[in-house]
Amino acid sequence: MKKDPEIPRLIEQYVRLVDSKKNRDRARFWQDPRGWNRDMWRGIPVERPAGTPAAFTVALDNSLWSHVLGYSLIDYYSDPHVFLKQQLRKAIYSFENFDDDTLYTNELYIWFGVITELSILGVPIEWFPNKEGWIKGHILADRDGLARLPRPDFRRSGLMPKIHEYYEVLSEYAGSELDVMFPEWVRGPFCLSMHMRGSSDILVESLLEPEFVREILRYVTDAKKDWDAEREKFLGTKLESCNLYNDEIDCPSISPDIYRDLVFPFEQELAETYGSVKYWHSCGNTTLFQEQIAKLHGLRLYHCGPWSGFESAVRTMPKGVGIDLCVNPQKDVVEADEATMRAQLKRIRREGGDASYAVRADAFMVSGSYDPAIIEKIKLWARIAREELS
């Protein structure tokens, strides 16, 4: 393999960053920080008495990173050397420019975005230079299509050949200094079912033909189990938790009854199969689902997005379950003035009390032309967060 001569220098710089006192001091905010197998690192916040600082983190979306660091996402998702170089550059830039509490570990991730599992299930993907890849269409045009779908192949389905290539290349660069994490299947059953079938169809069928939706959910759940079994054989290690990423679980798109009766049983099955849910995520409004989500076996971290009730989550989540509180990146950071930022962070601290929570400002994207002023606004938010949350 012909290596990029800049990457060893970046690895050396990154390893020094990981070992720095500044980074090690951040560990006090987090439990079990390793194994975050994607970009935009998250940690499970430690339990904390009222009055003690709450952690906060900052993360940019790759659409913004491509402008800040000057690279094409087509190259990033097709060339493992570009992927690794930019992964290291992103971490170093963030550490040097955003005074947050992100904890950097001696691990490298392989992350192709939200479409990874969909590609494995056979959904076609399209790539773009300055925004994330997305699906070209749906693969379940009719009810009979489900019976024709094959089980995913751990080596050949969708992005799997590319994932194995990336794993081999990154492992050669990593040597003994860094660990390369093989991707995990993290998308929840309902998320994948919706994009296989189409959002309008599956939402109507959840009301009128729930048994058909259960058949799709059954297929996706079993496909995950099969794929995970192959992953365990390949790596020689057993999965001891699962993640459930579900931006499609949102009210009023689906009702609390539909979530409880149709979706939740498959999530609970996975939670019990793997022993715990490390992280449950939806950026949608999940306030009315919180009581049900709290019943997931071994839940450790719940994502409370900008449209969900934080105060409600603090009341509802059991002791020991962390809350990943995410602000609205556009409204609460990019478009906000200093007084608005400060008032919101004061409210968060007041509502959070002694709950185990951390605050995130992430998913900053470029919707039009790139304006470098967005970085200065993010730095301002981080400075105010340091003052108000500490």
C-alpha positions as CSV (number, residue, x, y, z in Angstrom):
1,M,0.0,0.0,0.0
2,K,1.3,3.4,-1.0
3,K,1.0,5.6,2.2
4,D,0.3,9.3,2.4
5,P,3.4,10.8,4.1
6,E,1.4,13.4,5.9
7,I,-0.7,10.8,7.8
8,P,2.0,9.5,10.1
9,R,2.8,13.1,11.2
10,L,-0.9,13.7,11.9
11,I,-1.2,10.5,13.9
12,E,1.8,11.6,16.0
13,Q,0.1,14.9,16.6
14,Y,-3.2,13.3,17.4
15,V,-1.6,10.8,19.9
16,R,0.0,13.8,21.7
17,L,-3.4,15.4,21.8
18,V,-4.9,12.3,23.4
19,D,-2.2,12.1,26.0
20,S,-2.2,15.8,26.9
21,K,-3.2,16.9,30.3
22,K,-5.9,19.1,28.8
23,N,-7.6,16.1,27.3
24,R,-7.1,13.8,30.3
25,D,-8.7,16.4,32.5
26,R,-11.9,16.1,30.5
27,A,-12.3,12.4,31.6
28,R,-13.9,13.6,34.8
29,F,-17.1,14.4,33.0
30,W,-17.6,11.0,31.3
31,Q,-18.1,7.3,32.0
32,D,-17.2,4.6,29.5
33,P,-15.9,7.1,26.8
34,R,-14.3,4.5,24.5
35,G,-16.1,2.7,21.6
36,W,-17.9,5.7,20.1
37,N,-17.9,4.2,16.7
38,R,-18.7,7.2,14.5
39,D,-17.9,10.9,14.0
40,M,-19.3,13.6,16.3
41,W,-18.2,11.8,19.5
42,R,-20.6,11.4,22.4
43,G,-20.0,10.3,26.0
44,I,-22.2,9.1,28.8
45,P,-22.1,11.9,31.4
46,V,-21.2,10.9,35.0
47,E,-23.6,11.4,37.8
48,R,-23.1,14.8,39.3
49,P,-24.3,16.8,42.4
50,A,-26.3,20.0,41.8
51,G,-24.0,23.0,41.4
52,T,-21.2,21.1,39.8
53,P,-20.2,21.8,36.2
54,A,-22.1,20.1,33.3
55,A,-20.1,19.1,30.3
56,F,-20.7,20.4,26.8
57,T,-19.5,19.4,23.4
58,V,-19.3,20.9,19.9
59,A,-19.3,19.1,16.6
60,L,-19.6,20.1,12.9
61,D,-21.4,18.2,10.2
62,N,-19.2,16.9,7.4
63,S,-20.9,19.3,5.0
64,L,-19.4,22.2,7.0
65,W,-16.0,20.4,7.5
66,S,-15.6,20.0,3.8
67,H,-15.5,23.8,3.5
68,V,-13.5,24.5,6.6
69,L,-10.8,22.0,5.7
70,G,-11.2,22.1,2.0
71,Y,-11.9,18.5,0.8
72,S,-14.6,16.8,-1.2
73,L,-16.9,14.3,0.5
74,I,-16.9,12.2,-2.6
75,D,-13.1,11.7,-2.1
76,Y,-13.7,11.3,1.7
77,Y,-16.1,8.4,1.2
78,S,-14.2,6.7,-1.6
79,D,-10.5,7.0,-0.6
80,P,-9.5,5.6,2.9
81,H,-6.3,7.7,2.9
82,V,-8.4,10.9,2.5
83,F,-10.9,9.7,5.1
84,L,-8.2,9.1,7.7
85,K,-6.3,12.3,6.9
86,Q,-9.4,14.4,7.3
87,Q,-10.6,12.5,10.4
88,L,-7.3,13.4,12.1
89,R,-7.4,17.0,10.8
90,K,-11.0,17.4,12.1
91,A,-10.0,16.2,15.6
92,I,-6.9,18.4,15.8
93,Y,-8.7,21.5,14.5
94,S,-11.6,20.9,17.0
95,F,-9.2,20.5,19.9
96,E,-7.3,23.6,19.0
97,N,-10.3,25.8,18.2
98,F,-13.3,24.8,20.3
99,D,-12.8,24.9,24.1
100,D,-15.4,22.2,24.9
101,D,-15.3,18.9,26.8
102,T,-15.0,16.4,24.0
103,L,-12.8,13.6,25.1
104,Y,-10.4,12.2,22.5
105,T,-9.4,8.5,22.7
106,N,-6.8,6.4,21.0
107,E,-9.4,5.1,18.5
108,L,-10.2,5.6,14.8
109,Y,-13.7,5.3,13.5
110,I,-15.1,4.2,10.1
111,W,-18.4,6.1,9.4
112,F,-20.1,6.4,6.1
113,G,-23.1,8.2,7.5
114,V,-26.8,7.4,8.1
115,I,-27.1,5.4,4.8
116,T,-24.7,2.6,5.8
117,E,-27.2,0.1,6.9
118,L,-29.6,1.0,4.2
119,S,-26.9,0.3,1.6
120,I,-26.3,-3.1,3.3
121,L,-30.1,-3.8,2.9
122,G,-29.9,-3.0,-0.8
123,V,-31.0,0.6,-1.0
124,P,-29.0,2.5,-3.7
125,I,-26.9,5.5,-2.6
126,E,-25.9,8.7,-4.2
127,W,-22.8,10.8,-3.1
128,F,-22.2,14.6,-3.2
129,P,-19.1,16.8,-2.9
130,N,-20.3,19.0,0.0
131,K,-23.2,17.1,1.6
132,E,-23.7,13.7,3.0
133,G,-24.7,10.8,0.8
134,W,-28.4,9.8,0.6
135,I,-30.6,7.2,-0.9
136,K,-31.8,7.2,-4.5
137,G,-35.1,5.4,-3.9
138,H,-36.9,2.7,-2.0
139,I,-36.7,-1.1,-2.5
140,L,-40.1,-2.2,-1.2
141,A,-42.5,-1.0,-3.9
142,D,-45.1,-3.6,-2.9
143,R,-45.8,-6.2,-0.2
144,D,-44.4,-9.0,-2.2
145,G,-41.0,-7.3,-2.4
146,L,-40.2,-8.3,1.2
147,A,-40.1,-12.0,0.4
148,R,-37.6,-11.3,-2.4
149,L,-35.1,-9.5,-0.3
150,P,-31.9,-11.6,0.5
151,R,-30.2,-11.6,3.9
152,P,-27.3,-9.0,3.9
153,D,-23.9,-10.4,3.1
154,F,-21.2,-9.2,5.6
155,R,-18.6,-9.1,2.8
156,R,-20.4,-8.0,-0.3
157,S,-23.7,-6.2,0.4
158,G,-23.8,-2.4,-0.2
159,L,-20.9,-0.6,1.4
160,M,-19.4,-3.7,3.0
161,P,-16.5,-4.0,0.4
162,K,-15.6,-0.4,1.0
163,I,-15.9,-0.8,4.8
164,H,-13.5,-3.8,4.7
165,E,-11.1,-1.8,2.5
166,Y,-11.1,1.1,4.9
167,Y,-10.6,-1.2,7.9
168,E,-7.5,-2.7,6.3
169,V,-6.0,0.6,5.3
170,L,-6.7,2.4,8.6
171,S,-5.3,-0.6,10.5
172,E,-2.0,-0.4,8.6
173,Y,-1.6,3.3,9.4
174,A,-2.7,2.8,13.1
175,G,0.0,0.3,14.0
176,S,0.2,-0.2,17.8
177,E,-0.6,3.4,18.7
178,L,-4.3,3.5,17.7
179,D,-7.2,1.1,17.7
180,V,-9.4,1.0,14.6
181,M,-13.1,0.4,15.3
182,F,-15.0,-1.7,12.9
183,P,-18.4,-0.1,12.1
184,E,-21.5,-1.2,14.1
185,W,-25.1,-1.6,12.9
186,V,-26.7,1.3,14.7
187,R,-29.8,2.3,12.9
188,G,-33.0,1.2,14.6
189,P,-35.6,-1.1,13.0
190,F,-38.2,1.6,12.3
191,C,-35.7,4.0,10.8
192,L,-34.6,1.4,8.2
193,S,-38.1,0.1,7.5
194,M,-39.3,3.6,6.7
195,H,-36.6,4.2,4.1
196,M,-36.9,0.8,2.6
197,R,-40.6,1.3,2.1
198,G,-41.0,5.0,1.9
199,S,-42.1,7.4,4.6
200,S,-45.6,8.2,3.4
201,D,-46.4,4.5,2.7
202,I,-45.2,3.2,6.0
203,L,-46.8,5.9,8.1
204,V,-50.2,5.1,6.5
205,E,-49.6,1.4,6.8
206,S,-48.7,1.8,10.5
207,L,-52.3,2.8,11.0
208,L,-54.1,0.6,8.4
209,E,-51.8,-2.4,7.9
210,P,-49.7,-2.7,11.1
211,E,-49.1,-6.5,10.5
212,F,-47.3,-5.7,7.2
213,V,-45.2,-3.1,9.0
214,R,-44.4,-5.7,11.6
215,E,-43.2,-8.0,8.8
216,I,-40.7,-5.3,7.7
217,L,-39.6,-4.6,11.2
218,R,-39.1,-8.4,11.7
219,Y,-36.9,-8.6,8.6
220,V,-34.8,-5.6,9.6
221,T,-34.4,-6.8,13.2
222,D,-33.3,-10.3,12.1
223,A,-31.0,-8.8,9.4
224,K,-29.2,-6.8,12.2
225,K,-28.8,-9.9,14.3
226,D,-27.4,-11.9,11.4
227,W,-25.0,-9.2,10.5
228,D,-23.9,-8.7,14.1
229,A,-23.2,-12.4,14.4
230,E,-20.9,-12.2,11.3
231,R,-19.2,-9.2,12.8
232,E,-18.5,-11.0,16.1
233,K,-17.0,-13.9,14.2
234,F,-14.9,-11.6,12.0
235,L,-13.5,-9.6,15.0
236,G,-13.5,-12.4,17.6
237,T,-15.3,-10.1,20.1
238,K,-18.9,-10.1,21.4
239,L,-21.2,-7.1,21.3
240,E,-22.4,-6.2,24.8
241,S,-24.8,-3.4,23.9
242,C,-26.5,-1.9,20.9
243,N,-27.3,1.6,19.7
244,L,-30.7,2.7,18.3
245,Y,-30.6,5.7,16.0
246,N,-34.1,6.7,15.0
247,D,-34.6,10.2,13.7
248,E,-37.8,8.9,12.1
249,I,-39.4,8.3,15.5
250,D,-41.1,11.7,15.9
251,C,-44.4,12.9,17.2
252,P,-46.8,13.7,15.5
253,S,-45.4,11.6,12.6
254,I,-46.3,8.6,14.7
255,S,-48.4,8.5,17.9
256,P,-47.3,7.3,21.3
257,D,-49.6,4.3,20.8
258,I,-47.9,3.3,17.5
259,Y,-44.5,3.6,19.1
260,R,-45.5,1.6,22.1
261,D,-47.3,-1.2,20.3
262,L,-45.6,-1.4,16.9
263,V,-42.0,-0.1,17.2
264,F,-41.0,-0.5,20.9
265,P,-41.3,-4.3,21.0
266,F,-38.5,-4.7,18.4
267,E,-36.3,-2.2,20.2
268,Q,-36.8,-4.0,23.4
269,E,-36.0,-7.3,21.8
270,L,-32.7,-5.9,20.6
271,A,-32.0,-4.4,24.1
272,E,-32.6,-7.8,25.7
273,T,-30.6,-9.6,23.0
274,Y,-27.5,-7.4,23.5
275,G,-27.9,-6.7,27.2
276,S,-28.3,-3.0,27.0
277,V,-29.0,0.1,24.8
278,K,-25.9,2.3,25.0
279,Y,-27.6,5.1,23.2
280,W,-31.1,5.9,22.0
281,H,-31.3,8.7,19.5
282,S,-33.9,10.7,17.6
283,C,-33.6,14.3,16.7
284,G,-37.4,14.5,16.4
285,N,-39.9,15.4,19.1
286,T,-39.9,12.4,21.4
287,T,-41.3,14.0,24.5
288,L,-44.4,11.9,24.5
289,F,-42.3,8.7,24.0
290,Q,-40.0,9.4,26.9
291,E,-41.8,7.2,29.5
292,Q,-41.7,4.3,27.0
293,I,-38.1,4.8,26.0
294,A,-37.2,4.8,29.7
295,K,-38.4,1.2,29.9
296,L,-35.7,0.0,27.4
297,H,-33.6,-2.8,29.0
298,G,-30.3,-1.4,30.1
299,L,-30.7,2.1,28.6
300,R,-27.6,4.2,29.3
301,L,-28.0,7.4,27.2
302,Y,-31.1,9.1,25.9
303,H,-30.8,11.8,23.2
304,C,-33.0,14.9,23.9
305,G,-33.1,16.9,20.7
306,P,-34.0,20.5,20.4
307,W,-37.7,19.7,19.8
308,S,-38.0,17.4,22.9
309,G,-38.7,18.4,26.4
310,F,-35.5,18.5,28.6
311,E,-37.4,19.2,31.8
312,S,-39.6,16.2,31.0
313,A,-36.6,14.0,30.3
314,V,-35.0,15.0,33.6
315,R,-38.2,13.9,35.4
316,T,-38.7,10.7,33.4
317,M,-35.3,9.1,32.8
318,P,-34.3,6.7,35.6
319,K,-31.3,7.5,37.8
320,G,-28.2,6.3,36.0
321,V,-29.5,7.1,32.5
322,G,-27.6,10.0,31.0
323,I,-29.3,12.7,28.9
324,D,-27.6,13.9,25.7
325,L,-29.2,17.4,25.4
326,C,-28.8,18.9,21.9
327,V,-29.5,22.6,21.2
328,N,-30.7,23.8,17.8
329,P,-27.5,24.6,15.9
330,Q,-29.1,27.2,13.7
331,K,-31.6,28.9,16.0
332,D,-29.6,28.7,19.3
333,V,-26.1,29.3,18.0
334,V,-25.7,30.6,14.4
335,E,-28.7,33.0,14.6
336,A,-28.5,33.8,18.4
337,D,-26.9,36.8,20.0
338,E,-24.9,36.5,23.2
339,A,-27.8,37.4,25.5
340,T,-30.0,34.7,23.9
341,M,-27.3,32.1,24.2
342,R,-26.7,33.0,27.8
343,A,-30.4,32.9,28.8
344,Q,-30.9,29.5,27.2
345,L,-27.9,28.0,28.9
346,K,-29.0,29.4,32.3
347,R,-32.4,27.8,31.7
348,I,-30.8,24.4,30.9
349,R,-28.7,24.5,34.1
350,R,-31.8,25.4,36.1
351,E,-33.9,22.6,34.6
352,G,-31.1,20.1,34.7
353,G,-30.5,20.3,38.4
354,D,-28.4,17.3,39.5
355,A,-29.4,15.1,36.5
356,S,-26.7,13.4,34.5
357,Y,-26.7,15.4,31.4
358,A,-24.3,17.0,28.9
359,V,-25.1,19.8,26.4
360,R,-24.3,19.5,22.7
361,A,-24.1,22.0,19.9
362,D,-23.6,19.8,16.8
363,A,-24.7,19.1,13.2
364,F,-23.7,22.6,11.9
365,M,-24.3,22.5,8.2
366,V,-23.9,24.7,5.1
367,S,-27.3,25.4,3.5
368,G,-26.1,28.0,1.0
369,S,-22.7,29.6,0.5
370,Y,-20.1,29.0,3.2
371,D,-19.5,31.9,5.6
372,P,-16.4,31.6,7.8
373,A,-18.2,33.7,10.4
374,I,-20.1,30.5,11.5
375,I,-17.0,29.3,13.2
376,E,-16.6,32.4,15.2
377,K,-20.2,32.1,16.3
378,I,-19.6,28.5,17.4
379,K,-16.5,29.6,19.4
380,L,-18.6,32.3,21.1
381,W,-21.3,29.8,22.1
382,A,-18.6,27.5,23.5
383,R,-17.1,30.4,25.6
384,I,-20.5,31.3,27.0
385,A,-21.3,27.6,27.7
386,R,-18.1,27.3,29.7
387,E,-19.1,30.3,31.8
388,E,-22.8,29.3,32.3
389,L,-22.5,25.5,32.7
390,S,-19.5,25.8,35.0
